Amino acid sequence: MIDSAKQSLARKTALNQAAGNEPMNYLRSMFQVEFFASIANEWFAGSFNTFSLGFTRFDRGYYELLNQSVFFADLYSWDGNETYFYQTNIKGKYRARQSQWNAMGTETSSKWAM
């Protein structure tokens, strides 16, 4: 779990270095310039979409977007084993799904919070 801003920054830096200059390793193919903003934007628009795209690119040999998606799930867990996934509809209304995970990465409970 990410338990401090210093660790978060170090992990973000490591993710950027691992992704390098390959556009397919980034959510919006904008390299490191908008790394955090790009993922945060998509996270709140549709968290599951970040994982879906991550798996699609993983199958094509681009692994870093999936790592970045896990980073955001971890970031929003606030050092716990729960995180929120968001879904925004065409009218801009959103809802959040609270998901709890165990150490093996298996979802143990889930509910729509809003």
C-alpha positions as CSV (number, residue, x, y, z in Angstrom):
1,M,0.0,0.0,0.0
2,I,1.1,3.6,-0.6
3,D,1.5,5.0,2.9
4,S,3.2,8.4,2.2
5,A,3.6,11.0,-0.4
6,K,7.3,10.2,-0.7
7,Q,6.6,6.5,-1.5
8,S,3.9,7.6,-4.0
9,L,6.3,9.9,-5.8
10,A,8.9,7.2,-5.9
11,R,6.5,4.7,-7.3
12,K,5.2,7.2,-9.9
13,T,8.8,7.9,-11.0
14,A,9.5,4.1,-11.3
15,L,6.3,3.6,-13.4
16,N,7.3,6.5,-15.7
17,Q,10.8,5.0,-16.1
18,A,9.4,1.6,-16.8
19,A,7.0,3.0,-19.4
20,G,9.8,4.9,-21.1
21,N,9.0,6.7,-24.4
22,E,6.5,4.2,-25.8
23,P,3.1,5.9,-26.3
24,M,1.3,2.6,-25.9
25,N,2.5,2.4,-22.3
26,Y,0.5,5.4,-21.3
27,L,-3.3,5.9,-21.0
28,R,-3.5,8.8,-23.4
29,S,-0.2,8.3,-25.1
30,M,1.1,11.6,-23.8
31,F,4.2,10.2,-22.1
32,Q,5.2,11.5,-18.7
33,V,3.9,15.0,-19.2
34,E,0.3,14.3,-18.1
35,F,0.9,10.9,-16.4
36,F,-1.1,11.6,-13.2
37,A,-3.8,13.8,-14.7
38,S,-4.5,11.4,-17.6
39,I,-5.0,8.4,-15.3
40,A,-7.0,10.4,-12.7
41,N,-9.3,11.7,-15.4
42,E,-10.0,8.2,-16.7
43,W,-10.2,6.8,-13.2
44,F,-13.1,9.0,-12.3
45,A,-14.7,8.7,-15.8
46,G,-14.6,4.9,-15.6
47,S,-12.1,3.1,-13.4
48,F,-12.8,-0.3,-14.9
49,N,-12.0,1.1,-18.3
50,T,-8.4,1.7,-17.2
51,F,-8.0,-1.9,-16.3
52,S,-9.8,-3.0,-19.5
53,L,-7.5,-1.0,-21.7
54,G,-4.6,-2.2,-19.6
55,F,-5.5,-5.8,-20.3
56,T,-6.0,-5.1,-24.0
57,R,-2.5,-3.6,-24.2
58,F,-1.0,-6.3,-22.0
59,D,-2.2,-8.8,-24.6
60,R,-0.3,-6.8,-27.2
61,G,2.9,-6.7,-25.2
62,Y,2.5,-3.4,-23.5
63,Y,2.5,-4.0,-19.7
64,E,2.9,-0.7,-18.1
65,L,-0.7,0.7,-18.3
66,L,-1.9,-2.2,-16.2
67,N,0.8,-1.4,-13.6
68,Q,-0.4,2.2,-13.6
69,S,-4.0,1.1,-13.1
70,V,-3.0,-1.0,-10.1
71,F,-1.0,2.1,-8.8
72,F,-4.2,4.2,-8.9
73,A,-6.3,1.5,-7.2
74,D,-3.6,1.3,-4.5
75,L,-3.4,5.1,-4.3
76,Y,-7.1,5.5,-3.6
77,S,-7.1,2.7,-1.0
78,W,-5.6,5.0,1.6
79,D,-3.3,2.2,2.9
80,G,-6.2,-0.2,3.3
81,N,-7.6,-3.1,1.4
82,E,-10.5,-1.2,0.0
83,T,-10.6,1.1,-3.0
84,Y,-13.2,2.9,-5.0
85,F,-14.0,2.4,-8.7
86,Y,-16.0,5.2,-10.4
87,Q,-18.4,5.2,-13.3
88,T,-19.6,8.4,-14.9
89,N,-22.5,8.4,-17.3
90,I,-23.1,10.6,-20.4
91,K,-24.8,13.3,-18.3
92,G,-21.9,13.6,-16.0
93,K,-23.5,11.8,-13.0
94,Y,-21.2,9.4,-11.3
95,R,-21.3,6.6,-8.8
96,A,-18.6,4.9,-6.8
97,R,-18.2,1.2,-6.2
98,Q,-16.4,0.3,-3.0
99,S,-14.4,-2.9,-3.5
100,Q,-12.5,-4.8,-0.8
101,W,-9.5,-7.1,-1.8
102,N,-7.5,-9.7,0.0
103,A,-3.7,-10.2,-0.2
104,M,-4.1,-12.6,-3.2
105,G,-5.8,-9.9,-5.3
106,T,-9.3,-11.5,-5.0
107,E,-12.3,-9.2,-4.5
108,T,-13.9,-10.2,-1.2
109,S,-16.8,-7.7,-1.2
110,S,-18.2,-5.0,-3.4
111,K,-21.0,-2.5,-3.3
112,W,-22.1,0.7,-5.0
113,A,-21.6,3.5,-2.5
114,M,-23.6,6.1,-4.4
